[in-house]
Amino acid sequence: AVEEEGQKARFAEIGNIISDDELRDALYLVACAVAWKDGGIGEKQGLAVRALKDAFGYSEGKHQTLLAKARG
């Protein structure tokens, strides 16, 4: 589906399916935790996390807060 529709469309679909705020935050924390590697986030991982941020309608502030929590 990613190849046919593109990454942003797939993230938008996830955003439409998951409407519970706590579940979204939990999913976002997991995505951020997986994205961290070697003290930072790789380019591809960062783009994926930001696409999920946009799909969930998160502000930059919320993104940064959850990203910091995921880092521990």
Secondary structure, 3 states (H helix, E strand, C coil): CHHHHCHHHHHHHHHHHCCCHHHHHHHHHHHHHHHEECCEECHHHHHHHHHHHHHHCCCHHHHHHHHHHHHC
